[in-house]
Amino acid sequence: MIGEFNGKTITVMGLGRFGGGLGVTRWLASQGARVLVTDLEPEDRLAASLKGIEDLIENDVVELRLGAHNLEDFRKADLVVANPAVPKPWDNEFLLEASKAGVPITTEIRLLMERLDRRRVIGVTGTAGKSTTTAMIHHVLQETGHSSHVGGNIGGSLLSRLDAIGPEDWIVLELSSSMLYWLGKGVGYSDAEGISPHVALLTNIEPNHLDWHGTFEHYRESKENIFRYQESDGARITSELFHQRRKLPLKIPGDHNQLNGQFAIMAALKAANVLPSDSAPRLATFEGLPHRLQLVAQHGEQQFFNDSKSTTPQATVLAVQAFKKPSKIHLIVGGYDKKIDLSPIAALTPKIAGLYTIGATGEALAQKAESIGNEASVGEGHVAHCEALEVAIEQAKQRMEDDHILLLSPGCASWDQFDNYEQRGDRFVNMVTSQIQSP
């Protein structure tokens, strides 16, 4: 473990436009560190996050270097805290500069895991379903009388809440592939230990984030860090454990959410010995998460679903399969190009009522879909490249019948047109609700 931080000079690489480095910055400052926050984004793009550390900046506890990085800040620091969003960190010139100077590199999630009783940690990862599964586990534990804290990729930093975590509390962490990479043995500094949670859960794994990892093999290896460093009595949960599945009384649709519920029940059993007969009924009160197959509006029999968290083709396919009649679905897809195969989305074309593409991948995706649609003899207007979300909504609404569904499930990241998937989903919700409410 890296030593005490009092009086240390620490460079935080990447505050993030929505506070990705906010929690670790405040915590380091509370430990007596001198913190330099450096981010490639200019000040105006980081305004929301900077409000969270205004007091620290005014009191000269935190220094800012925005709009660019400076090699000196990495070379002369006692410690560098990297934002997991930084792609291919092993090739990043600034992190390499720190390594050459013998400066250890860590992340918020490693700092947290080093300070937790890992036997009280439940870690969840996977290409799809990890956020919902994490939230379900937290919900079941709380509803069955267990104190639980949720964090990681879903709930923000728990570092500032360490004092509130009791010895009998459970910690449920959603762990992304990049977070898990940084929990690997020897990553960031030579004697970095490999860290895995005591109860580790992998929902599934499909190609994703190849822009960050470079290859699917590296992505898969990073994901498997969730199991790699467990003690011999650690619990390993995968879908292979579920040979028979009970039907759960869920409010949220889809067979994939039924599986997420089974994962949650198993995790609660392995961690806190909560019997399935106690945990399964609790899931009936789980409301789901925003931006994940969220019913946001209804106009007569028409329904409008926000599934903006869908950032992989697999997630989009699962979203469509969640509905009994895919032929009534008008589907909005496309976005930032993560260099993964979008053919599974295009293959949905003959099965649905319409496909509307947006963003950087939109044109190529529409071309693939049109080719498949032509072979299946779908009607004119069935596939439309719309570029912008508002255009896609408008074109879909013109073709929707009384009992049809409009589903935003992009299958791609949002970064080409939006700051994140939440902003994309909120835009969809605002557009849909405002149009429905208009006379």
Stockholm file with secondary structure:
# STOCKHOLM 1.0

chainA/1-439         MIGEFNGKTITVMGLGRFGGGLGVTRWLASQGARVLVTDLEPEDRLAASLKGIEDLIENDVVELRLGAHNLEDFRKADLVVANPAVPKPWDNEFLLEASKAGVPITTEIRLLMERLDRRRVIGVTGTAGKSTTTAMIHHVLQETGHSSHVGGNIGGSLLSRLDAIGPEDWIVLELSSSMLYWLGKGVGYSDAEGISPHVALLTNIEPNHLDWHGTFEHYRESKENIFRYQESDGARITSELFHQRRKLPLKIPGDHNQLNGQFAIMAALKAANVLPSDSAPRLATFEGLPHRLQLVAQHGEQQFFNDSKSTTPQATVLAVQAFKKPSKIHLIVGGYDKKIDLSPIAALTPKIAGLYTIGATGEALAQKAESIGNEASVGEGHVAHCEALEVAIEQAKQRMEDDHILLLSPGCASWDQFDNYEQRGDRFVNMVTSQIQSP
#=GR chainA/1-439 SS CCCCCTTCEEEEECCCTTCTTHHHHHHHHHTTCEEEEEESSCGGGGHHHHGGGHHHHHTTSEEEEESSCCHHHHHSCSEEEECTTSSSGGGCHHHHHHHHTTCCEECHHHHHHTTSCGGGEEEEECSSSHHHHHHHHHHHHHHTTCCEEEEETTTBCCGGGGGGCCTTCEEEEECCHHHHHHTSTTSSSTTCCCCCCSEEEECCCCSCCHHHHSSHHHHHHHHTHHHHTCCTTCEEECGGGCSSCCCCCCSSCSHHHHHHHHHHHHHHHHHHCCCHHHHHHHGGGCCCCTTSSEEEEEETTEEEEECTTCCSHHHHHHHHHTSSCGGGEEEEECCBCCSCCCHHHHTTGGGSSEEEEESTTHHHHHHHHHHHHHHTTCCTTSEEEEESHHHHHHHHHHHCCTTCEEEECCSSBSTTTSSSHHHHHHHHHHHHHHHHHCC
#=GC SS_cons         CCCCCTTCEEEEECCCTTCTTHHHHHHHHHTTCEEEEEESSCGGGGHHHHGGGHHHHHTTSEEEEESSCCHHHHHSCSEEEECTTSSSGGGCHHHHHHHHTTCCEECHHHHHHTTSCGGGEEEEECSSSHHHHHHHHHHHHHHTTCCEEEEETTTBCCGGGGGGCCTTCEEEEECCHHHHHHTSTTSSSTTCCCCCCSEEEECCCCSCCHHHHSSHHHHHHHHTHHHHTCCTTCEEECGGGCSSCCCCCCSSCSHHHHHHHHHHHHHHHHHHCCCHHHHHHHGGGCCCCTTSSEEEEEETTEEEEECTTCCSHHHHHHHHHTSSCGGGEEEEECCBCCSCCCHHHHTTGGGSSEEEEESTTHHHHHHHHHHHHHHTTCCTTSEEEEESHHHHHHHHHHHCCTTCEEEECCSSBSTTTSSSHHHHHHHHHHHHHHHHHCC
//
